[in-house]
Amino acid sequence: MSKPAIVTPDPWLRLQSLTRARVALGRSGVSLPTREVLRFGTAHAQARDAVHQALDVEALQGELHEAGFNTFAVHSQAADRGVYLRRPDWGRRLAPESADALAQQAPGMWPAAPKLAIVVADGLSSLATRSHAQPLLEALVPYFPELYRLPVVVATQARVALGDEIGHILGAEQVVVMIGERPGLSSPDSLGLYLTAQPRPGLTDANRNCISNVRPEGLPYAEAARKLAFLIAGARRLGRSGVDLKDDSDSHALLPDAADPPALEATPPA
Amino acid sequence: MTYTCTLGLRRYAFGDLKNLLAKASPLRSGDMLAGVAAASEEERMAARIALADVPLARFLQEAVVPYEEDEVTRLILDGHDALAFAPVAGLTVGELRDWLLSDAADADSLQALAPGLTPEMVAAVSKLMRNQDLILVAAKCRVVTRFRNTLGLPGRLAVRLQPNHPTDDPKGIAASMLDGLLYGVGDAVIGINPATDSLPAITTLLRLIDEFREQYDVPTQSCVLTHVTNTIRAIDKGAPVDLVFQSIGGTEAVNRSFGVSAALLDEANAAARALGRGSVGNNVMYFETGQGSALSANAHHGADQQTLEARAYGLARRYQPLLVNTVVGFIGPEYLYDGKQIIRAGLEDHFCGKLLGLPMGCDICYTNHAEADQDDMDTLLTLLGVAGINFIIGVPGADDIMLNYQSTSFHDALYLRRVLDRRRAPEFEDWLERMGIADYRGELLPQGDTQPLLALAGRL
């Protein structure tokens, strides 16, 4: 025996095929049906967990080592997540012991004035960092074979601008920060990529270029790596990153090819 | 001038009005981040006690942001209406609170008073008010604006239909738009936050909504929320622009960081008014604001974020806008940490805007790194409904898939209408009835094959 329908369905379900937005949800009276309340609650729970789950640095380092990368772990001045969320300024500076360790050990681990420094940071979604940093690094290797020699800096309680101080200590020409983005309800694991040339403390977002929403359901690894390589090459030519450097990679015929990394390396810094 | 208060053995001193206002402000993370918040709960109360004794006239002599450095200050002080101020000119901040709560303050007297109040006076009195005071006084205010319908009438609530899509896909936007209209949403405006700022893309979106609106004779207005300079260019190219959108803040410096000035807003306002596209009125500006924007642009001059927010309204009222929307929980936990702070800020913004004569709406919202959830939004939604808010935001399922935050849903609006008996804008209400979407009471009707919007949905 079938129960009478309690929920009023929306006879426009076909709109759901046109957008990821939560359309045609139906209603219980004027309210959301139980199944949607639970679906939404689950998505919010996942996004919250992504924000608050600490990045398992040891595990991530282990995975990166297994994949052939060296690592160096640092921490910002924000001691924990609560402080991190309230004090973005502290997430932009290295803890003194991290700054000291990096300065002392850098000469043995990095070449002087490396062309590129990579920072993998937890940001607002450790889930994104844990899931996507390693495959993205692997997708970048064809463009930058030297990545296997340069340590990847793994940073916790970190904001994008922490890369400025890290890059400055290393004397790097450019720094790329791969960082967990603020989780959306339908995207708890988006990784953002920020490129900054001549990194040093005090720069603003106007000095950076950003590639957003890196994840298999968003911008796939290979595509993200291609865009990033394009921006890195562009910033080298231009001598700076930021608003003057446009991401025309979609329409650019002279895009560096993954199979041809020397072309990129041969580009002299402007 | 120094303001003081002695509590027991302890004497608290506040170096100037800016400092006093900041210390009197209810606790929030943004003021702590700026280093302007009270150091203790007792200091906060001492500041409020001192603030209550400050004569309102003092606010005309001591600027929070220097007159010489800031055009918003100049607009506020040069535009002050002494005649309108006269009824309260002899009062202190504390006495203003009592007067606002008294029966002498009704819709008419509050409307007459608005040009006599400065944003700083309004911010000051809000700091002495509990949430219920903010609600009670705001509920007495009446701010009615018009373009293709009438917004802000007593017993009415409008909703902005916000059909955003991460890639501006026309079909994706149309899908959310139809979903919203079939839920009776869209009288405040059909407003899209575009993913791109390219002029051809913006023009495409403007035409998409405008053609639909013309075809179905929808008594509402459209807006693509792009930078004001883009909108001016779109007007120059002949695109169908109803409203001019712009984010604004409470200092010249934050507005500079947004790439705007009063002169630029003047130009845009004049250009949109000259089009004469409104059928029942010509309020053409749509502003968005939010506490913390000045600090995030390092343009706060050491003032607290709530006072600066009220100053943004001081700029907004120059333009007699159709809509002013405080996007309260979007900015993040470093400015408003949790549900309590977001709720308080939403009530303050609505109160301050209404008292200054603005058609206030609120994007009742939060991000996933704030300590807030749907229950907090339900609370603020209900409180602002009781306070008589002009409009709220409607996003499918409360999930904005473009801006990645949670706002209010079409269902949320229906909830508020049901529990508070709030109706839609009258012209829009009539249209919904003509279309067979809602009945004469505003209740949604079952939909079937005869619904023209369903036929349209089938063709997308």
Interface residues (C-beta under 8 A of the other chain):
Chain A: T8 D10 P11 W12 R14 L15 Q16 L18 T19 R20 A21 R22 V23 A24 L25 R27 G29 V30 S31 L32 E36 F40 G41 A43 H44 A47 R48 A50 V51 L85 R86 R87 P88 D89 L124 R182 P183 G184 L185 S186 S187 P188
Chain B: S29 M32 L33 P163 N164 H165 P166 D169 K171 G172 I173 A174 A175 S176 L178 D179 L182 G332 P333 E334 Y337 T367 N368 H369 D373 Q374 V395 P396 G397 A398 D399 I401 N404 Y405 Q406 S409 H411 L414 Y415 R417 R418 L444 P446 Q447 G448 L454 A457 G458 L460
